[in-house]
């Protein structure tokens, strides 16, 4: 009977996920659930509360960096010789900065700061995510699913949890992100004394499979009276124009108040095969530049994207707390930020031999890519470093590998409708913050909720899309 109820509870969890939009698109008419844990990961309340109370400082820091064009240019220029994409991004930032007059757009920073709770060092930053920082809605949904299972199926839930039953950590990431976006949207609307319907534009990729996470955010905005529109850069190339007082207009829609990029973090997002090869990428990058030259709320601006790069993260991590005060942080705030930043070092001609002398699990090699699949581990680090051309060194960085403690007992993860038992589940903690023109858009310093992704400690990459990572939530340790 216990097995039967366990199977029924798991099946109902899958159905709940699909019913509530926690899904990934497979074909035009089908979807699948992402992998998810059946019970939360426990965390010490003091550790989480410290993270929650200080993460807004990272948003404050990143905004200040994004507004310091001279610092950005000096920091990013060295990597452009070995990274064509960042060469393009820097040119875009230069074009926007050199425009006549003050900055036109309203910078809206929706950032997810990802941490791992290292067994010895405590929570340390893995990376900033300033462009296409998604899955906040899924973070709220998996928290709600865990609460549902605890109430609806208490016996299987207790069996899955074992000794790790704790008090659920509330998560309103969907509502938090929607509230921040709505605040920026209404701000632009009011500036123009426009009585029409406020309009939010999401820039998306073609053949996107993560549409449900995006639609959940759109639905939350629609509930607030905001119209939502989805377009690719290619569609915007033919559809954008300029209205009075630098108002951004979209053909067939009218005035746009907010632009939210879920695309633009890789070169392929700017490729249009129906435009001649020589001009296609230039045309679509200039579409993004055009957006920022209008009075519209934007996340992520090109400068925000550069400011959240691994290059900037490495430079900030290597700076003293005192030097970080140049970005508007008080001395105590700078010290708190230094506590959150992990160790990162630049790559040079001696790095390969240096790494060869270090323990295999001590460092991770990272390039400037966004999303999964851009990290190099173990023996492969030496091989990769030896293969780099000298002009590529600056585009890579070494980061001290973080080693969180796994769950104290086996965890149950559902993947493709089946339960898998994982003995060494570890978690990455993403905290969302929202800032509008550098100011917190929400209470609690702009904190908007969290996203937990868990995986086996034996797996290097733990992306939810790949299926190796699982959606998860938090509970305070009893």
C-alpha positions as CSV (number, residue, x, y, z in Angstrom):
1,X,0.0,0.0,0.0
2,X,2.9,2.4,0.8
3,X,4.4,1.9,-2.6
4,X,1.0,2.4,-4.3
5,X,0.5,5.7,-2.5
6,X,4.0,6.8,-3.2
7,X,3.5,6.1,-6.9
8,X,0.2,7.9,-6.9
9,X,1.6,10.9,-5.1
10,X,4.5,11.1,-7.6
11,X,2.1,11.0,-10.5
12,X,-0.1,13.7,-9.0
13,X,3.0,15.8,-8.5
14,X,3.8,15.5,-12.2
15,X,0.2,16.4,-13.1
16,X,0.3,19.4,-10.7
17,X,3.5,20.6,-12.4
18,X,2.0,20.5,-15.8
19,X,-1.3,22.0,-14.6
20,X,0.5,25.0,-13.1
21,X,2.8,25.7,-16.0
22,X,6.0,24.2,-14.6
23,X,6.8,22.7,-18.0
24,X,9.2,22.9,-21.0
25,X,7.9,22.9,-24.5
26,X,8.7,19.8,-26.6
27,X,6.9,20.3,-29.9
28,X,4.2,22.8,-31.1
29,X,1.6,20.7,-29.3
30,X,3.3,19.0,-26.4
31,X,5.3,19.7,-23.2
32,X,7.1,17.9,-20.5
33,X,7.8,18.6,-16.9
34,X,11.3,19.6,-15.9
35,X,13.2,17.5,-13.4
36,X,12.2,18.3,-9.8
37,X,12.9,17.2,-6.3
38,X,10.0,15.8,-4.3
39,X,11.1,17.5,-1.0
40,X,13.0,20.7,-0.2
41,X,16.6,21.2,0.6
42,X,17.2,22.2,4.2
43,X,19.3,25.3,5.1
44,X,20.2,27.0,8.3
45,X,18.0,30.0,8.8
46,X,20.8,32.3,9.8
47,X,22.7,31.5,6.6
48,X,19.7,32.2,4.4
49,X,18.6,35.3,6.2
50,X,22.1,36.8,5.9
51,X,22.1,36.1,2.2
52,X,18.6,37.6,1.8
53,X,19.5,40.7,3.7
54,X,22.7,41.4,1.8
55,X,22.1,40.3,-1.8
56,X,20.6,43.7,-2.6
57,X,24.1,45.1,-2.3
58,X,25.2,43.1,-5.3
59,X,22.4,44.7,-7.3
60,X,23.5,48.1,-6.1
61,X,27.1,47.3,-7.0
62,X,26.2,46.0,-10.5
63,X,24.1,49.0,-11.3
64,X,26.9,51.4,-10.3
65,X,29.4,49.4,-12.4
66,X,27.0,49.5,-15.4
67,X,26.8,53.3,-15.1
68,X,30.6,53.8,-15.1
69,X,31.3,53.5,-18.8
70,X,35.0,54.3,-18.5
71,X,35.5,51.5,-16.0
72,X,33.5,49.1,-18.2
73,X,35.4,50.0,-21.3
74,X,38.7,49.6,-19.6
75,X,37.7,46.3,-18.0
76,X,36.1,44.7,-21.1
77,X,38.5,45.9,-23.8
78,X,41.3,43.4,-23.0
79,X,39.0,40.4,-23.7
80,X,37.7,41.6,-27.1
81,X,40.7,40.2,-29.0
82,X,39.8,36.7,-28.0
83,X,36.0,37.1,-27.8
84,X,34.2,38.4,-30.9
85,X,30.8,38.5,-29.1
86,X,32.1,40.8,-26.3
87,X,33.8,42.9,-28.9
88,X,30.4,43.5,-30.4
89,X,28.8,44.1,-27.0
90,X,31.4,46.7,-26.2
91,X,30.9,48.5,-29.5
92,X,27.2,48.5,-28.8
93,X,27.8,50.0,-25.3
94,X,30.1,52.6,-26.9
95,X,27.5,53.5,-29.5
96,X,24.9,54.0,-26.7
97,X,27.2,55.9,-24.4
98,X,28.4,58.3,-27.2
99,X,24.9,59.3,-28.2
100,X,24.0,62.9,-27.9
101,X,22.3,63.9,-24.6
102,X,21.8,61.9,-21.4
103,X,20.9,58.2,-21.2
104,X,17.4,57.8,-22.7
105,X,16.3,54.5,-21.3
106,X,15.4,53.7,-17.7
107,X,17.7,50.9,-16.5
108,X,15.7,48.1,-14.8
109,X,18.0,45.5,-13.3
110,X,16.3,42.1,-12.7
111,X,19.2,40.1,-11.5
112,X,19.6,36.6,-10.2
113,X,22.7,36.1,-8.0
114,X,23.6,32.4,-7.8
115,X,25.4,31.0,-4.7
116,X,26.7,27.7,-3.5
117,X,26.8,27.1,0.3
118,X,30.3,25.9,0.6
119,X,30.9,23.5,3.5
120,X,33.8,25.5,4.9
121,X,33.4,29.0,3.5
122,X,29.6,29.4,3.7
123,X,27.5,30.9,0.8
124,X,29.7,32.3,-2.0
125,X,28.7,33.8,-5.3
126,X,28.9,31.5,-8.3
127,X,27.8,34.1,-10.9
128,X,25.7,37.2,-11.6
129,X,22.9,36.8,-14.1
130,X,21.8,40.1,-15.5
131,X,20.4,39.1,-18.9
132,X,17.7,36.4,-19.5
133,X,17.8,35.6,-15.7
134,X,14.8,33.3,-15.8
135,X,13.0,30.6,-13.9
136,X,11.8,32.8,-11.1
137,X,8.3,31.7,-11.8
138,X,9.4,28.0,-11.6
139,X,11.1,28.8,-8.3
140,X,7.8,29.8,-6.8
141,X,5.9,26.9,-8.4
142,X,8.2,24.2,-7.0
143,X,7.9,25.8,-3.6
144,X,4.1,25.6,-4.0
145,X,4.3,22.0,-5.2
146,X,6.3,21.0,-2.1
147,X,3.7,22.7,0.1
148,X,0.9,20.9,-1.8
149,X,2.5,17.5,-1.4
150,X,3.1,18.0,2.3
151,X,-0.6,18.7,2.8
152,X,-2.2,16.4,0.2
153,X,0.2,13.4,0.6
154,X,1.6,13.7,4.1
155,X,2.7,10.0,4.4
156,X,4.7,9.8,1.1
157,X,6.1,13.3,1.7
158,X,7.3,12.3,5.2
159,X,8.8,9.1,3.8
160,X,10.7,11.1,1.1
161,X,11.8,13.7,3.6
162,X,13.1,11.3,6.2
163,X,14.8,13.3,9.0
164,X,15.0,16.5,6.8
165,X,11.5,17.8,7.4
166,X,11.8,21.5,7.9
167,X,9.7,24.7,7.8
168,X,9.2,25.8,4.1
169,X,11.0,29.0,3.2
170,X,8.3,31.2,1.5
171,X,9.0,32.1,-2.1
172,X,7.0,34.7,-4.1
173,X,9.5,35.1,-7.0
174,X,6.8,35.3,-9.6
175,X,4.9,38.0,-7.8
176,X,8.1,39.9,-6.8
177,X,9.4,40.0,-10.4
178,X,6.0,41.1,-11.7
179,X,5.7,43.8,-9.1
180,X,9.1,45.2,-10.0
181,X,8.4,45.2,-13.7
182,X,5.0,46.8,-13.2
183,X,6.6,49.6,-11.1
184,X,9.0,50.4,-14.0
185,X,6.2,50.1,-16.6
186,X,3.9,52.5,-14.8
187,X,6.8,54.9,-14.2
188,X,7.3,55.3,-17.9
189,X,3.6,55.5,-18.6
190,X,3.2,58.3,-16.1
191,X,6.2,60.2,-17.5
192,X,4.3,60.5,-20.8
193,X,1.0,61.2,-19.2
194,X,-0.3,58.3,-21.4
195,X,-3.8,57.1,-20.5
196,X,-3.6,54.1,-22.7
197,X,-2.8,50.5,-21.8
198,X,0.7,50.0,-20.4
199,X,2.7,47.7,-22.6
200,X,5.5,45.2,-21.8
201,X,7.7,43.8,-24.6
202,X,9.5,40.5,-24.1
203,X,12.4,39.9,-26.6
204,X,12.5,36.2,-27.1
205,X,14.4,33.6,-29.1
206,X,12.9,31.7,-32.0
207,X,12.0,28.1,-31.2
208,X,12.1,28.8,-27.5
209,X,11.4,25.8,-25.3
210,X,11.2,27.7,-22.0
211,X,8.0,29.5,-22.9
212,X,5.9,28.5,-19.9
213,X,8.2,30.1,-17.4
214,X,8.0,33.2,-19.5
215,X,4.2,33.0,-19.9
216,X,3.8,32.7,-16.2
217,X,5.5,36.1,-15.8
218,X,3.4,37.5,-18.6
219,X,0.1,36.3,-17.0
220,X,1.1,37.9,-13.7
221,X,1.7,41.2,-15.5
222,X,-1.6,40.9,-17.4
223,X,-3.4,40.4,-14.1
224,X,-2.0,43.9,-13.2
225,X,-3.5,45.4,-16.3
226,X,-0.4,45.4,-18.4
227,X,-0.5,44.2,-22.0
228,X,2.4,41.8,-22.9
229,X,3.9,41.3,-26.4
230,X,6.5,38.8,-27.6
231,X,8.9,39.5,-30.4
232,X,12.3,38.3,-31.7
233,X,15.1,40.8,-32.6
234,X,14.4,40.0,-36.3
235,X,10.7,40.9,-35.9
236,X,11.7,44.1,-34.0
237,X,14.1,45.1,-36.9
238,X,11.1,45.7,-39.1
239,X,8.7,46.9,-36.5
240,X,10.2,49.5,-34.3
241,X,10.0,53.3,-34.8
242,X,10.3,56.5,-32.9
243,X,7.5,58.7,-31.6
244,X,7.4,62.1,-29.9
245,X,9.9,62.7,-27.1
246,X,11.8,59.5,-27.9
247,X,8.8,57.2,-27.3
248,X,9.4,53.7,-28.6
249,X,6.7,52.5,-30.9
250,X,6.0,49.0,-32.2
251,X,4.1,48.4,-35.4
252,X,0.6,47.2,-34.8
253,X,0.9,47.7,-31.0
254,X,1.7,51.4,-30.3
255,X,3.9,52.7,-27.5
256,X,6.1,50.4,-25.5
257,X,6.9,51.1,-21.9
258,X,9.1,48.2,-20.8
259,X,11.5,45.9,-22.8
260,X,12.6,42.7,-21.1
261,X,15.3,40.7,-22.9
262,X,15.1,36.9,-22.7
263,X,17.5,36.8,-25.7
264,X,20.6,38.6,-26.7
265,X,23.2,36.8,-24.6
266,X,24.6,34.8,-27.5
267,X,25.6,35.7,-31.1
268,X,22.9,33.4,-32.7
269,X,20.2,35.7,-31.3
270,X,21.3,38.4,-33.6
271,X,21.5,36.3,-36.8
272,X,18.9,36.7,-39.5
273,X,19.4,34.6,-42.6
274,X,17.1,36.6,-44.7
275,X,19.3,39.7,-44.3
276,X,22.6,39.5,-46.3
277,X,25.3,37.8,-44.2
278,X,27.6,40.8,-44.0
279,X,24.9,43.0,-42.5
280,X,22.6,40.6,-40.6
281,X,24.3,40.7,-37.2
282,X,25.0,44.4,-37.4
283,X,21.4,45.2,-38.2
284,X,20.0,43.3,-35.3
285,X,22.6,44.5,-32.8
286,X,21.7,48.1,-33.9
287,X,18.0,47.2,-33.2
288,X,19.1,46.6,-29.6
289,X,21.0,49.9,-29.5
290,X,18.0,51.7,-30.9
291,X,15.8,50.4,-28.0
292,X,18.2,51.9,-25.5
293,X,18.1,55.3,-27.2
294,X,14.4,55.6,-26.4
295,X,12.6,56.5,-23.2
296,X,11.6,53.0,-22.2
297,X,12.4,50.8,-19.2
298,X,15.0,48.1,-20.2
299,X,16.4,44.9,-18.7
300,X,19.0,44.1,-19.5
301,X,20.8,47.1,-20.9
302,X,24.1,46.3,-22.8
303,X,26.0,47.9,-19.9
304,X,24.1,45.7,-17.4
305,X,25.1,42.6,-19.5
306,X,28.7,43.6,-19.4
307,X,28.6,44.5,-15.7
308,X,27.3,41.0,-14.9
309,X,30.0,39.2,-17.0
310,X,32.5,36.8,-15.6
311,X,35.2,39.3,-16.5
312,X,33.7,41.9,-14.2
313,X,33.0,39.4,-11.5
314,X,36.7,38.3,-11.6
315,X,37.9,41.9,-11.4
316,X,35.5,42.8,-8.5
317,X,36.4,39.6,-6.6
318,X,40.1,40.5,-6.8
319,X,39.6,44.1,-5.6
320,X,39.9,45.1,-1.9
321,X,36.8,46.1,0.0
322,X,38.1,49.7,0.2
323,X,38.4,49.9,-3.6
324,X,34.8,48.8,-4.0
325,X,33.6,51.9,-2.2
326,X,34.2,53.8,-5.5
327,X,30.9,52.2,-6.6
328,X,28.8,53.9,-4.0
329,X,29.1,51.2,-1.3
330,X,29.8,52.2,2.3
331,X,32.7,50.6,4.0
332,X,30.5,48.1,5.8
333,X,28.6,47.3,2.6
334,X,31.8,46.8,0.7
335,X,33.0,44.4,3.4
336,X,29.7,42.5,3.2
337,X,30.1,42.2,-0.6
338,X,33.6,40.9,-0.2
339,X,32.2,38.2,2.1
340,X,29.9,37.1,-0.6
341,X,32.4,37.0,-3.5
342,X,34.3,33.9,-4.2
343,X,37.9,33.7,-5.3
344,X,38.6,34.3,-8.9
345,X,42.0,34.8,-10.7
346,X,43.0,35.8,-14.2
347,X,44.4,33.4,-16.7
348,X,47.9,34.0,-18.2
349,X,50.7,32.0,-19.8
350,X,51.7,30.4,-16.5
351,X,48.2,29.3,-15.5
352,X,48.4,25.8,-17.2
353,X,51.5,24.7,-15.3
354,X,50.2,26.3,-12.1
355,X,46.9,24.4,-12.3
356,X,48.8,21.2,-13.0
357,X,50.3,21.4,-9.5
358,X,47.0,22.0,-7.8
359,X,44.4,19.4,-6.6
360,X,42.0,18.5,-9.4
361,X,38.8,19.7,-7.6
362,X,40.2,23.1,-6.4
363,X,39.5,25.3,-9.4
364,X,37.0,25.7,-12.3
365,X,37.8,27.3,-15.6
366,X,35.2,29.7,-17.0
367,X,34.8,31.7,-20.2
368,X,32.3,34.5,-20.7
369,X,29.4,32.4,-21.9
370,X,26.0,32.7,-20.4
371,X,24.0,29.6,-19.4
372,X,25.2,26.0,-18.9
373,X,28.0,24.3,-20.7
374,X,30.7,26.9,-20.4
375,X,32.8,25.6,-17.5
376,X,35.8,23.3,-17.6
377,X,36.7,20.9,-14.7
378,X,39.4,18.6,-13.6
379,X,42.1,17.4,-16.0
380,X,40.3,19.2,-18.8
381,X,41.4,22.5,-17.3
382,X,45.1,21.9,-18.1
383,X,44.3,20.7,-21.6
384,X,42.1,23.7,-22.3
385,X,44.6,26.2,-21.0
386,X,47.4,24.7,-23.1
387,X,45.2,25.0,-26.2
388,X,44.4,28.7,-25.7
389,X,46.0,31.3,-27.9
390,X,47.6,34.1,-25.9
391,X,45.0,36.6,-27.1
392,X,42.3,34.4,-25.5
393,X,43.7,34.4,-22.0
394,X,41.9,37.5,-20.8
395,X,38.5,36.0,-21.9
396,X,38.9,33.2,-19.3
397,X,39.1,33.1,-15.6
398,X,39.8,30.5,-12.8
399,X,37.3,30.3,-10.0
400,X,37.9,28.4,-6.7
401,X,35.5,25.5,-6.8
402,X,32.8,25.6,-4.2
403,X,32.0,22.3,-2.4
404,X,28.6,22.4,-0.6
405,X,27.6,19.6,1.7
406,X,25.1,17.2,0.0
407,X,21.8,16.3,1.6
408,X,22.3,14.1,4.7
409,X,20.2,11.4,3.2
410,X,19.0,10.2,-0.2
411,X,16.8,12.6,-2.2
412,X,14.0,11.7,-4.5
413,X,14.0,13.4,-7.9
414,X,11.4,13.0,-10.6
415,X,12.7,13.0,-14.2
416,X,10.5,12.1,-17.2
417,X,7.8,10.8,-14.9
418,X,10.0,8.4,-12.9
419,X,11.6,8.7,-9.5
420,X,15.4,8.6,-9.2
421,X,17.2,8.3,-5.9
422,X,20.2,10.5,-5.6
423,X,22.5,10.0,-2.6
424,X,24.6,13.2,-3.0
425,X,22.2,16.0,-4.0
426,X,23.8,19.5,-3.8
427,X,22.1,22.8,-4.5
428,X,22.7,26.2,-6.1
429,X,20.8,29.1,-4.6
430,X,19.7,31.9,-6.9
431,X,18.3,35.1,-5.3
432,X,16.4,37.6,-7.4
433,X,16.6,41.3,-6.9
434,X,14.9,44.2,-8.7
435,X,16.4,47.7,-9.0
436,X,15.0,50.6,-11.0
437,X,17.7,53.2,-11.9
438,X,19.7,51.9,-9.0
439,X,17.0,52.0,-6.4
440,X,15.3,48.9,-4.9
441,X,11.9,48.4,-6.5
442,X,10.6,46.3,-3.7
443,X,10.7,46.1,0.1
444,X,13.6,44.1,1.6
445,X,16.1,46.0,-0.5
446,X,14.6,44.8,-3.7
447,X,14.7,41.0,-2.9
448,X,12.1,39.3,-5.1
449,X,12.4,35.5,-4.3
450,X,14.6,32.6,-5.0
451,X,15.4,29.7,-7.3
452,X,16.9,26.4,-6.2
453,X,18.5,24.0,-8.7
454,X,19.9,20.7,-7.3
455,X,22.0,18.0,-8.9
456,X,24.3,15.1,-8.0
457,X,27.7,16.3,-6.8
458,X,29.2,14.0,-9.4
459,X,27.6,16.1,-12.2
460,X,29.6,19.1,-13.4
461,X,26.8,20.9,-15.2
462,X,23.4,21.0,-13.5
463,X,21.1,22.8,-16.0
464,X,17.4,22.2,-15.7
465,X,17.0,22.2,-19.5
466,X,19.5,19.4,-19.8
467,X,17.7,17.3,-17.2
468,X,20.8,16.9,-15.0
469,X,19.6,19.6,-12.6
470,X,16.3,19.6,-10.8
471,X,14.0,22.3,-9.6
472,X,14.0,22.5,-5.8
473,X,12.9,24.7,-2.9
474,X,14.2,25.5,0.6
475,X,13.1,24.6,4.2
476,X,14.7,25.9,7.3
477,X,16.5,23.2,9.3
478,X,14.5,22.2,12.3
